[in-house]
Amino acid sequence: LIFLSLLLSVESRTYQRTLPSGAKVVCDFCPPGDYQRSPCTLTRPTECRQCRDGFYTEFWNYVPECLPCDPCEVNQEEKRPCTRFHNRVCQCKPGYFWHSHYCKKHTVCSLGEGVKTEGTPSKDTVCEPCANGHYAAGPEGNKRCTPYTACKGQEKPVISGTNWHDNICVTCDNFTTQGIYFLCSSSKP
């Protein structure tokens, strides 16, 4: 079994070539990071050369030139740099995800919706309407649905919560000393 795997690995690094004379020769592949400058002949082995900067070959090969590394596109960042052995790997920048061959901005949850699943470089943000008794406070964005705050102690509910704001609770002292400004400036006491 070991002999067979060695034979396969040696075999996979050579290929058969027919010369213009009709003679057949077995040529060596070039290693990853190199390309074939000239193929073997009856008297000369395969000549390989290293890929220059910005080009690569990832596998044993007999290609006549190295492949150019892909650039990162708009709204992408480099995840792994280009080397002579492998292509550059890019991913979407934070706030974007890969969609139909470009990076698209993550969905922003609407008012009253909370984030069900955070967006990643490969998936969009998933939003869900806040269930009864929950709210997503603040301007449109990516907030989680949060349970309403219960009024405590001597607080009384003045405005009941909705899917976009919390319960607003006050005490008689707050209301008389801070007035209506208190109610309008904060969703929580």
Backbone as ProteinMPNN parsed JSONL, in Angstrom:
{"seq_chain_A": "LIFLSLLLSVESRTYQRTLPSGAKVVCDFCPPGDYQRSPCTLTRPTECRQCRDGFYTEFWNYVPECLPCDPCEVNQEEKRPCTRFHNRVCQCKPGYFWHSHYCKKHTVCSLGEGVKTEGTPSKDTVCEPCANGHYAAGPEGNKRCTPYTACKGQEKPVISGTNWHDNICVTCDNFTTQGIYFLCSSSKP", "coords_chain_A": {"N_chain_A": [[0.829, -1.195, 0.0], [1.947, 1.264, 0.794], [3.935, 1.453, -1.181], [2.303, 1.73, -3.471], [1.057, 4.249, -2.974], [3.325, 5.899, -3.04], [4.128, 5.481, -5.681], [1.898, 6.572, -7.024], [2.13, 9.27, -6.199], [4.549, 9.973, -7.389], [3.925, 9.479, -10.061], [1.904, 11.4, -10.489], [3.331, 13.677, -10.741], [4.451, 13.836, -13.182], [4.126, 13.954, -16.767], [3.065, 12.78, -20.0], [4.508, 13.601, -23.11], [4.262, 14.352, -26.541], [6.683, 14.645, -28.968], [7.549, 16.818, -31.799], [8.686, 15.059, -33.647], [7.299, 12.781, -33.227], [8.115, 11.115, -31.281], [7.717, 9.96, -27.925], [7.935, 11.395, -24.721], [8.524, 11.458, -21.173], [7.791, 14.001, -19.084], [8.696, 16.118, -16.323], [6.46, 17.684, -14.055], [6.22, 21.143, -13.056], [6.897, 22.496, -9.808], [4.527, 23.747, -7.27], [4.294, 27.301, -7.248], [6.03, 27.729, -9.274], [6.462, 27.925, -12.886], [6.314, 26.405, -16.18], [9.03, 26.974, -18.053], [10.249, 25.873, -20.298], [9.384, 22.846, -21.975], [10.346, 19.387, -21.413], [12.72, 17.57, -23.434], [14.113, 14.961, -25.558], [16.728, 15.181, -24.783], [16.915, 17.071, -22.768], [15.845, 18.151, -19.523], [12.626, 19.191, -18.104], [12.269, 22.7, -17.84], [11.873, 24.863, -15.228], [10.616, 27.908, -13.8], [10.48, 30.386, -11.206], [7.46, 31.962, -10.098], [6.766, 35.412, -10.549], [6.362, 38.371, -8.434], [2.964, 38.937, -7.537], [1.879, 36.942, -9.028], [0.999, 33.428, -9.342], [1.186, 29.813, -8.876], [-0.631, 27.094, -7.842], [-0.579, 24.343, -7.794], [1.185, 21.301, -8.779], [2.39, 21.549, -12.064], [2.285, 22.249, -15.672], [2.045, 24.667, -16.888], [2.459, 27.455, -19.152], [2.836, 29.992, -18.111], [2.589, 31.834, -15.022], [-0.366, 32.29, -13.009], [-2.25, 35.333, -12.708], [-2.661, 37.052, -9.61], [-5.791, 37.604, -8.028], [-7.35, 40.808, -7.611], [-8.543, 42.58, -4.683], [-11.915, 43.53, -4.496], [-14.208, 46.374, -4.604], [-15.214, 47.412, -1.383], [-14.105, 45.21, -0.162], [-11.642, 43.414, 1.765], [-8.288, 42.268, 2.228], [-7.888, 38.941, 3.101], [-6.088, 36.858, 3.022], [-2.819, 37.153, 1.852], [-1.509, 37.441, -1.536], [0.73, 35.046, -2.72], [3.544, 33.401, -4.276], [2.663, 30.852, -4.263], [-0.101, 30.688, -3.822], [-3.33, 32.137, -4.568], [-4.577, 35.46, -3.873], [-6.804, 35.941, -1.161], [-9.878, 37.352, -0.573], [-12.251, 39.105, 1.475], [-15.474, 40.392, 2.394], [-15.635, 43.697, 3.755], [-16.141, 44.741, 7.219], [-19.606, 45.159, 7.961], [-20.563, 44.55, 5.492], [-21.619, 41.981, 3.14], [-21.07, 39.023, 1.114], [-22.67, 38.851, -1.952], [-24.095, 37.744, -4.827], [-21.715, 38.108, -6.474], [-20.568, 40.486, -5.509], [-19.832, 42.788, -2.779], [-22.315, 43.535, -0.579], [-24.075, 45.95, 1.345], [-24.914, 45.274, 4.745], [-28.258, 44.513, 5.798], [-30.217, 46.971, 7.405], [-31.967, 46.962, 10.298], [-35.383, 47.848, 10.565], [-37.267, 50.402, 12.347], [-38.581, 49.181, 15.318], [-37.948, 46.618, 14.742], [-35.797, 43.933, 15.577], [-32.45, 42.551, 15.699], [-32.167, 39.345, 14.582], [-30.249, 37.544, 13.661], [-26.869, 38.287, 13.519], [-25.106, 39.967, 10.879], [-22.534, 38.634, 8.724], [-19.32, 38.364, 6.984], [-20.164, 36.687, 4.945], [-22.919, 36.381, 5.097], [-26.122, 38.009, 5.255], [-27.567, 40.38, 7.601], [-30.205, 39.29, 9.659], [-33.414, 40.324, 10.316], [-36.107, 40.715, 12.702], [-39.534, 41.279, 13.601], [-40.218, 42.822, 16.716], [-41.501, 40.93, 19.377], [-44.638, 40.902, 21.225], [-44.443, 42.794, 24.188], [-41.793, 43.413, 23.964], [-39.143, 45.532, 22.7], [-37.255, 47.428, 20.268], [-35.077, 49.739, 20.771], [-34.285, 53.18, 19.95], [-32.844, 54.861, 17.007], [-33.335, 53.683, 13.586], [-31.585, 50.695, 13.013], [-29.235, 48.242, 14.101], [-30.291, 46.67, 16.483], [-31.07, 44.643, 19.322], [-34.128, 42.945, 20.187], [-35.652, 43.823, 23.179], [-36.923, 43.016, 26.413], [-39.714, 44.815, 27.837], [-39.186, 47.272, 30.394], [-40.126, 46.825, 33.705], [-42.238, 48.834, 35.756], [-41.06, 50.145, 38.836], [-41.283, 50.02, 42.407], [-42.586, 53.019, 43.556], [-43.129, 53.946, 41.066], [-45.175, 54.745, 38.275], [-46.826, 53.585, 35.324], [-46.699, 55.681, 32.535], [-46.619, 55.919, 29.8], [-47.235, 53.236, 27.749], [-45.112, 50.583, 26.596], [-44.026, 50.021, 23.173], [-43.313, 48.333, 20.065], [-41.08, 49.771, 19.393], [-40.243, 51.397, 21.525], [-39.545, 51.562, 25.077], [-41.444, 50.885, 28.146], [-42.606, 53.802, 29.779], [-42.027, 55.048, 32.833], [-42.902, 56.862, 35.756], [-42.455, 58.663, 38.841], [-44.471, 60.454, 41.163], [-42.908, 62.507, 42.206], [-40.796, 62.786, 40.264], [-42.295, 63.621, 38.066], [-43.402, 66.065, 38.92], [-41.117, 67.572, 39.613], [-39.422, 67.421, 37.401], [-41.014, 67.723, 35.232], [-42.748, 67.799, 32.003], [-40.636, 67.66, 30.254], [-39.008, 65.613, 31.138], [-40.413, 63.31, 30.337], [-40.224, 63.475, 27.57], [-37.513, 63.413, 27.004], [-36.348, 60.972, 27.503], [-36.572, 57.437, 27.154], [-36.566, 55.815, 29.271], [-36.821, 56.094, 32.822]], "CA_chain_A": [[0.0, 0.0, 0.0], [2.855, 2.42, 0.817], [4.548, 1.519, -2.498], [1.305, 2.246, -4.402], [0.892, 5.694, -2.775], [4.545, 6.551, -3.542], [4.056, 5.409, -7.133], [0.904, 7.554, -7.459], [2.628, 10.628, -6.01], [5.574, 10.205, -8.412], [3.223, 9.533, -11.338], [1.144, 12.632, -10.628], [4.258, 14.79, -10.96], [4.985, 13.727, -14.541], [3.133, 13.831, -17.825], [3.631, 12.312, -21.263], [4.485, 14.627, -24.158], [4.658, 13.864, -27.862], [7.556, 15.603, -29.652], [7.202, 16.972, -33.224], [9.149, 13.875, -34.385], [6.42, 11.665, -32.923], [8.641, 10.405, -30.108], [7.029, 10.28, -26.668], [8.825, 11.571, -23.57], [7.856, 11.719, -19.905], [8.337, 15.253, -18.534], [8.338, 16.466, -14.949], [5.692, 18.897, -13.794], [6.893, 22.151, -12.233], [6.262, 22.522, -8.485], [3.754, 24.954, -6.951], [5.114, 28.511, -7.146], [6.841, 27.803, -10.494], [5.783, 27.639, -14.147], [7.2, 25.716, -17.121], [9.663, 27.873, -19.032], [10.302, 25.059, -21.519], [9.133, 21.439, -21.667], [11.478, 18.49, -21.608], [12.946, 16.954, -24.751], [14.857, 13.715, -25.384], [18.051, 15.472, -24.22], [16.878, 18.133, -21.753], [14.692, 18.032, -18.617], [11.717, 20.334, -18.006], [12.877, 23.874, -17.192], [10.868, 25.604, -14.455], [11.014, 29.209, -13.246], [9.605, 30.875, -10.136], [6.498, 33.017, -10.412], [7.17, 36.729, -10.037], [5.392, 38.982, -7.519], [1.643, 39.181, -8.091], [1.484, 35.774, -9.818], [1.096, 32.201, -8.55], [0.673, 28.5, -9.285], [-0.963, 26.441, -6.582], [-0.413, 22.898, -7.907], [2.187, 20.814, -9.73], [1.813, 22.012, -13.319], [3.138, 22.511, -16.831], [1.504, 25.875, -17.525], [3.535, 28.274, -19.711], [3.032, 31.202, -17.304], [1.87, 31.827, -13.741], [-1.665, 32.961, -13.013], [-2.225, 36.593, -11.946], [-3.47, 37.057, -8.383], [-6.995, 38.436, -8.092], [-7.358, 41.969, -6.71], [-9.743, 42.709, -3.851], [-12.875, 44.434, -5.124], [-14.765, 47.447, -3.775], [-15.772, 46.972, -0.099], [-13.451, 43.981, 0.286], [-10.325, 43.545, 2.361], [-7.483, 41.071, 2.038], [-7.919, 37.976, 4.194], [-4.811, 36.158, 2.891], [-2.12, 37.82, 0.75], [-1.039, 36.701, -2.698], [2.126, 34.591, -2.723], [3.763, 32.648, -5.51], [2.057, 29.526, -4.088], [-1.571, 30.718, -3.795], [-4.017, 33.367, -4.94], [-5.056, 36.331, -2.797], [-8.164, 35.657, -0.704], [-10.51, 38.582, -0.097], [-13.569, 38.963, 2.091], [-16.159, 41.679, 2.533], [-15.293, 44.501, 4.926], [-17.225, 44.749, 8.215], [-20.786, 45.899, 7.529], [-20.923, 44.081, 4.156], [-21.612, 40.53, 2.944], [-20.921, 38.602, -0.282], [-23.976, 38.594, -2.558], [-24.103, 37.812, -6.302], [-20.432, 38.572, -7.028], [-20.088, 41.761, -4.959], [-20.117, 42.975, -1.358], [-23.517, 44.349, -0.384], [-24.212, 46.435, 2.722], [-25.86, 44.509, 5.565], [-29.58, 45.081, 6.036], [-30.389, 47.724, 8.643], [-33.307, 46.644, 10.804], [-36.292, 48.995, 10.656], [-37.772, 50.766, 13.657], [-39.461, 48.154, 15.855], [-37.391, 45.304, 14.424], [-34.526, 43.63, 16.228], [-31.564, 41.635, 14.989], [-32.314, 37.92, 14.905], [-28.915, 36.987, 13.41], [-25.894, 39.296, 13.077], [-24.503, 39.759, 9.573], [-21.129, 38.217, 8.656], [-18.825, 38.638, 5.632], [-20.802, 35.83, 3.944], [-24.378, 36.339, 5.267], [-26.769, 39.27, 5.607], [-28.245, 40.489, 8.888], [-31.61, 38.858, 9.612], [-34.22, 41.122, 11.253], [-37.422, 40.163, 13.041], [-40.342, 42.228, 14.377], [-40.187, 42.541, 18.149], [-42.716, 40.285, 19.875], [-45.336, 41.656, 22.265], [-43.694, 42.909, 25.429], [-40.395, 43.685, 23.63], [-38.929, 46.701, 21.85], [-35.913, 47.713, 19.753], [-35.029, 51.183, 21.018], [-33.362, 54.035, 19.222], [-33.094, 55.037, 15.579], [-33.185, 52.455, 12.813], [-30.245, 50.156, 13.154], [-29.13, 46.822, 14.403], [-30.456, 46.483, 17.923], [-31.801, 43.432, 19.7], [-35.406, 43.158, 20.865], [-35.428, 43.78, 24.619], [-38.206, 43.049, 27.143], [-40.058, 46.088, 28.479], [-38.8, 47.446, 31.791], [-41.296, 46.913, 34.602], [-42.2, 49.965, 36.683], [-40.63, 49.654, 40.148], [-41.602, 50.818, 43.599], [-43.686, 53.976, 43.446], [-43.29, 54.387, 39.679], [-46.442, 54.448, 37.603], [-46.661, 53.652, 33.864], [-47.309, 56.856, 31.912], [-46.778, 55.521, 28.389], [-46.923, 51.814, 27.591], [-44.121, 50.277, 25.566], [-44.421, 49.542, 21.841], [-42.187, 47.582, 19.522], [-39.93, 50.655, 19.188], [-39.793, 52.086, 22.749], [-39.79, 50.904, 26.364], [-42.421, 51.512, 29.042], [-42.117, 55.021, 30.433], [-42.554, 55.037, 34.194], [-42.518, 58.034, 36.545], [-43.034, 58.815, 40.178], [-45.073, 61.789, 41.275], [-41.805, 63.454, 42.415], [-40.156, 63.031, 38.965], [-43.188, 64.352, 37.187], [-43.587, 67.445, 39.387], [-39.854, 68.321, 39.629], [-38.773, 67.455, 36.091], [-42.032, 68.129, 34.266], [-42.961, 67.069, 30.761], [-39.331, 67.473, 29.626], [-38.563, 64.28, 31.569], [-41.057, 62.3, 29.505], [-39.807, 63.612, 26.177], [-36.076, 63.291, 26.832], [-35.843, 59.648, 27.799], [-37.574, 56.361, 27.117], [-36.501, 55.158, 30.585], [-36.548, 57.065, 33.873]], "C_chain_A": [[0.873, 1.259, 0.0], [3.504, 2.596, -0.551], [3.592, 2.135, -3.523], [1.123, 3.751, -4.232], [2.131, 6.459, -3.238], [4.53, 6.589, -5.062], [3.072, 6.442, -7.672], [1.423, 8.98, -7.314], [3.705, 10.954, -7.027], [4.903, 10.351, -9.772], [2.513, 10.857, -11.536], [2.037, 13.849, -10.848], [4.96, 14.699, -12.312], [3.82, 13.664, -15.519], [3.839, 13.382, -19.107], [3.434, 13.374, -22.321], [4.934, 13.987, -25.463], [5.455, 14.962, -28.552], [7.129, 15.739, -31.11], [7.63, 15.767, -34.069], [8.228, 12.68, -34.196], [6.884, 10.86, -31.724], [7.889, 10.866, -28.867], [8.075, 10.363, -25.551], [7.976, 11.796, -22.33], [8.554, 12.922, -19.274], [7.888, 15.418, -17.09], [7.439, 17.692, -14.96], [6.587, 19.873, -13.043], [6.171, 22.21, -10.887], [5.407, 23.774, -8.292], [4.699, 26.145, -6.751], [6.008, 28.711, -8.359], [5.934, 27.607, -11.704], [6.787, 26.977, -15.075], [7.74, 26.71, -18.138], [9.815, 27.158, -20.358], [10.12, 23.59, -21.138], [10.383, 20.589, -21.912], [11.554, 18.021, -23.068], [13.638, 15.623, -24.497], [16.182, 13.956, -24.662], [18.047, 16.47, -23.057], [15.658, 17.952, -20.858], [13.806, 19.282, -18.699], [12.447, 21.478, -17.311], [11.757, 24.681, -16.531], [11.46, 26.925, -13.984], [10.007, 29.617, -12.184], [8.657, 31.944, -10.658], [7.023, 34.335, -9.838], [6.077, 37.274, -9.126], [4.073, 39.255, -8.231], [1.115, 38.036, -8.938], [1.711, 34.519, -8.994], [0.757, 30.968, -9.378], [0.505, 27.716, -7.995], [-0.654, 24.941, -6.594], [0.78, 22.564, -8.794], [1.592, 21.039, -11.111], [2.807, 21.981, -14.474], [2.585, 23.702, -17.619], [2.659, 26.76, -18.009], [3.744, 29.608, -18.997], [2.189, 31.109, -16.044], [0.553, 32.59, -13.893], [-1.576, 34.274, -12.241], [-3.113, 36.475, -10.706], [-4.65, 38.005, -8.558], [-6.831, 39.651, -7.184], [-8.579, 41.881, -5.797], [-10.626, 43.777, -4.493], [-13.313, 45.522, -4.142], [-15.431, 46.825, -2.544], [-15.27, 45.6, 0.344], [-12.129, 44.338, 0.94], [-9.604, 42.214, 2.184], [-7.525, 40.198, 3.282], [-6.612, 37.179, 4.219], [-4.09, 36.77, 1.69], [-1.757, 36.861, -0.383], [0.417, 36.298, -2.458], [2.34, 33.835, -4.019], [3.132, 31.26, -5.457], [0.527, 29.532, -4.043], [-2.102, 32.116, -4.082], [-4.374, 34.178, -3.691], [-6.48, 35.911, -2.446], [-8.712, 36.948, -0.102], [-11.822, 38.237, 0.596], [-14.174, 40.353, 2.214], [-15.715, 42.373, 3.816], [-16.419, 44.398, 5.953], [-18.379, 45.647, 7.74], [-21.284, 45.487, 6.151], [-20.909, 42.565, 4.119], [-21.577, 40.219, 1.456], [-22.282, 38.198, -0.842], [-23.87, 38.788, -4.068], [-22.872, 38.533, -6.865], [-20.007, 39.978, -6.586], [-20.449, 41.838, -3.477], [-21.263, 43.977, -1.219], [-23.601, 44.737, 1.084], [-25.225, 45.581, 3.475], [-27.18, 45.265, 5.692], [-29.574, 45.81, 7.376], [-31.822, 47.471, 9.097], [-34.127, 47.922, 10.965], [-36.679, 49.247, 12.104], [-38.756, 49.695, 14.122], [-39.04, 46.74, 15.501], [-36.068, 45.142, 15.157], [-33.723, 42.658, 15.389], [-31.815, 40.217, 15.485], [-30.958, 37.237, 14.77], [-28.017, 38.097, 12.884], [-25.364, 38.947, 11.695], [-23.034, 39.365, 9.705], [-20.606, 38.596, 7.271], [-19.503, 37.783, 4.548], [-22.333, 35.787, 4.044], [-24.902, 37.696, 5.705], [-27.322, 39.214, 7.031], [-29.686, 40.034, 8.691], [-32.345, 39.625, 10.709], [-35.528, 40.392, 11.547], [-38.202, 41.229, 13.792], [-40.273, 41.841, 15.852], [-41.542, 41.976, 18.578], [-43.384, 41.186, 20.914], [-44.516, 41.645, 23.544], [-42.214, 43.189, 25.219], [-40.307, 44.908, 22.711], [-37.482, 46.733, 21.368], [-35.787, 49.231, 19.788], [-34.062, 51.887, 20.083], [-33.711, 54.147, 17.754], [-32.947, 53.699, 14.849], [-31.747, 51.973, 12.925], [-30.281, 48.695, 13.473], [-29.103, 46.615, 15.901], [-31.235, 45.196, 18.162], [-33.147, 43.823, 20.308], [-35.189, 42.899, 22.353], [-36.784, 43.792, 25.329], [-38.439, 44.434, 27.76], [-39.535, 46.083, 29.915], [-40.072, 47.576, 32.625], [-41.137, 48.136, 35.501], [-41.914, 49.422, 38.085], [-41.091, 50.594, 41.256], [-42.809, 51.706, 43.391], [-43.875, 54.502, 42.028], [-44.639, 53.94, 39.128], [-46.19, 54.498, 36.091], [-47.402, 54.863, 33.306], [-47.572, 56.56, 30.439], [-46.351, 54.061, 28.293], [-45.934, 51.62, 26.451], [-44.771, 49.841, 24.259], [-43.241, 48.739, 21.305], [-40.966, 48.461, 19.257], [-39.544, 51.509, 20.398], [-40.248, 51.316, 23.989], [-40.979, 51.556, 27.079], [-41.798, 52.783, 29.604], [-42.84, 55.105, 31.774], [-42.064, 56.292, 34.916], [-43.082, 57.9, 37.951], [-43.648, 60.206, 40.204], [-43.983, 62.834, 41.456], [-41.133, 63.793, 41.086], [-41.022, 63.936, 38.099], [-43.319, 65.813, 37.618], [-42.277, 68.222, 39.361], [-39.226, 68.431, 38.247], [-39.752, 67.776, 34.974], [-42.097, 67.255, 33.028], [-41.655, 66.815, 30.03], [-38.798, 66.077, 29.933], [-39.144, 63.199, 30.668], [-40.528, 62.317, 28.071], [-38.331, 63.352, 25.971], [-35.541, 61.895, 27.02], [-36.944, 58.613, 27.669], [-37.563, 55.577, 28.408], [-36.249, 56.227, 31.624], [-35.123, 56.891, 34.392]], "O_chain_A": [[0.575, 2.217, -0.714], [3.626, 3.717, -1.045], [4.001, 2.956, -4.344], [1.041, 4.472, -5.227], [2.004, 7.56, -3.775], [4.877, 7.604, -5.666], [3.362, 7.118, -8.659], [1.194, 9.815, -8.189], [3.783, 12.091, -7.492], [5.258, 11.236, -10.55], [2.516, 11.394, -12.643], [1.537, 14.942, -11.114], [5.943, 15.399, -12.558], [2.686, 13.362, -15.147], [5.043, 13.577, -19.274], [2.365, 13.974, -22.435], [5.866, 13.184, -25.487], [4.968, 16.082, -28.708], [6.42, 14.871, -31.621], [7.01, 15.481, -35.093], [8.347, 11.682, -34.906], [6.145, 10.022, -31.207], [7.475, 12.021, -28.773], [8.97, 9.524, -25.449], [6.843, 12.268, -22.423], [9.745, 12.875, -18.968], [6.835, 14.921, -16.69], [7.622, 18.612, -15.757], [7.596, 19.475, -12.461], [4.96, 21.997, -10.828], [5.534, 24.742, -9.042], [5.769, 26.007, -6.157], [6.675, 29.74, -8.474], [4.788, 27.18, -11.571], [7.985, 26.983, -14.795], [7.0, 27.221, -18.979], [9.555, 27.731, -21.416], [10.632, 23.139, -20.113], [11.343, 21.034, -22.54], [10.577, 18.077, -23.814], [13.744, 15.193, -23.348], [16.706, 13.056, -24.005], [19.083, 16.685, -22.429], [14.569, 17.641, -21.341], [14.19, 20.294, -19.286], [13.152, 21.268, -16.323], [10.818, 25.121, -17.194], [12.671, 27.037, -13.794], [8.834, 29.247, -12.246], [9.005, 32.726, -11.542], [7.645, 34.36, -8.776], [4.987, 36.705, -9.053], [4.05, 39.735, -9.365], [0.028, 38.135, -9.508], [2.512, 34.523, -8.06], [0.13, 31.06, -10.433], [1.405, 27.684, -7.157], [-0.485, 24.333, -5.536], [1.32, 23.435, -9.476], [0.413, 20.755, -11.323], [3.997, 21.725, -14.289], [2.65, 23.738, -18.847], [3.709, 26.817, -17.37], [4.737, 30.289, -19.254], [1.191, 30.388, -16.007], [0.392, 33.419, -14.789], [-0.895, 34.333, -11.217], [-4.184, 35.87, -10.754], [-4.522, 39.072, -9.16], [-6.241, 39.545, -6.108], [-9.541, 41.18, -6.111], [-10.134, 44.799, -4.971], [-12.847, 45.577, -3.004], [-16.133, 45.821, -2.659], [-15.927, 44.912, 1.125], [-11.567, 45.409, 0.708], [-10.233, 41.17, 2.014], [-7.232, 40.66, 4.385], [-6.09, 36.862, 5.288], [-4.682, 36.896, 0.618], [-1.707, 35.644, -0.204], [1.235, 37.119, -2.042], [1.395, 33.651, -4.786], [3.067, 30.565, -6.471], [-0.088, 28.479, -4.209], [-1.427, 33.123, -3.871], [-4.46, 33.633, -2.59], [-7.268, 35.567, -3.327], [-8.088, 37.556, 0.767], [-12.424, 37.197, 0.326], [-13.469, 41.36, 2.147], [-15.452, 41.725, 4.829], [-17.535, 44.01, 5.605], [-18.164, 46.731, 7.198], [-22.299, 45.998, 5.678], [-20.27, 41.924, 4.954], [-21.995, 41.033, 0.632], [-22.961, 37.329, -0.295], [-23.582, 39.892, -4.531], [-23.006, 39.469, -7.653], [-19.162, 40.593, -7.237], [-21.265, 41.06, -2.983], [-21.177, 45.114, -1.684], [-23.244, 43.952, 1.962], [-26.263, 45.208, 2.928], [-27.21, 46.496, 5.693], [-29.002, 45.331, 8.355], [-32.772, 47.738, 8.361], [-33.627, 48.942, 11.44], [-36.448, 48.41, 12.976], [-39.675, 49.343, 13.382], [-39.686, 45.773, 15.904], [-35.317, 46.103, 15.331], [-34.253, 42.02, 14.48], [-31.685, 39.934, 16.677], [-30.555, 36.456, 15.633], [-28.361, 38.771, 11.913], [-25.191, 37.772, 11.371], [-22.372, 39.72, 10.68], [-21.373, 39.103, 6.453], [-19.427, 38.116, 3.365], [-22.985, 35.216, 3.17], [-24.233, 38.438, 6.424], [-27.52, 38.135, 7.59], [-30.313, 40.352, 7.681], [-31.956, 39.586, 11.876], [-35.994, 39.571, 10.757], [-37.614, 42.008, 14.542], [-40.271, 40.656, 16.187], [-42.593, 42.485, 18.187], [-42.765, 42.12, 21.422], [-43.963, 40.617, 23.933], [-41.449, 43.205, 26.183], [-41.272, 45.265, 22.035], [-36.597, 46.139, 21.985], [-36.332, 49.924, 18.929], [-33.157, 51.281, 19.511], [-34.723, 53.614, 17.298], [-32.492, 52.712, 15.427], [-30.811, 52.773, 12.93], [-31.242, 47.994, 13.156], [-28.05, 46.414, 16.506], [-31.97, 44.731, 17.291], [-33.285, 44.907, 20.876], [-34.613, 41.882, 22.738], [-37.697, 44.497, 24.9], [-37.499, 45.126, 28.149], [-39.451, 45.038, 30.561], [-40.976, 48.341, 32.289], [-40.033, 48.44, 35.955], [-42.444, 48.384, 38.479], [-41.262, 51.796, 41.052], [-43.906, 51.234, 43.093], [-44.686, 55.401, 41.803], [-45.159, 52.884, 39.486], [-45.433, 55.346, 35.619], [-48.589, 55.049, 33.572], [-48.623, 56.912, 29.903], [-45.249, 53.695, 28.702], [-45.916, 52.377, 25.48], [-45.903, 49.359, 24.236], [-42.276, 48.496, 22.028], [-39.905, 47.934, 18.923], [-38.592, 52.285, 20.304], [-41.197, 50.533, 23.949], [-41.456, 52.62, 26.685], [-40.597, 52.827, 29.871], [-44.064, 55.216, 31.847], [-40.932, 56.729, 34.706], [-44.024, 57.152, 38.213], [-43.359, 61.034, 39.34], [-44.1, 63.939, 40.924], [-40.916, 64.97, 40.798], [-40.539, 64.888, 37.485], [-43.345, 66.705, 36.77], [-42.299, 69.427, 39.11], [-38.568, 69.427, 37.946], [-39.326, 68.077, 33.859], [-41.581, 66.138, 32.999], [-41.559, 65.859, 29.261], [-38.199, 65.436, 29.069], [-38.436, 62.269, 30.28], [-40.405, 61.267, 27.441], [-37.922, 63.087, 24.84], [-34.373, 61.647, 26.722], [-38.096, 58.863, 28.021], [-38.45, 54.755, 28.637], [-35.53, 57.188, 31.347], [-34.699, 57.622, 35.288]]}, "name": "protein", "num_of_chains": 1, "seq": "LIFLSLLLSVESRTYQRTLPSGAKVVCDFCPPGDYQRSPCTLTRPTECRQCRDGFYTEFWNYVPECLPCDPCEVNQEEKRPCTRFHNRVCQCKPGYFWHSHYCKKHTVCSLGEGVKTEGTPSKDTVCEPCANGHYAAGPEGNKRCTPYTACKGQEKPVISGTNWHDNICVTCDNFTTQGIYFLCSSSKP"}
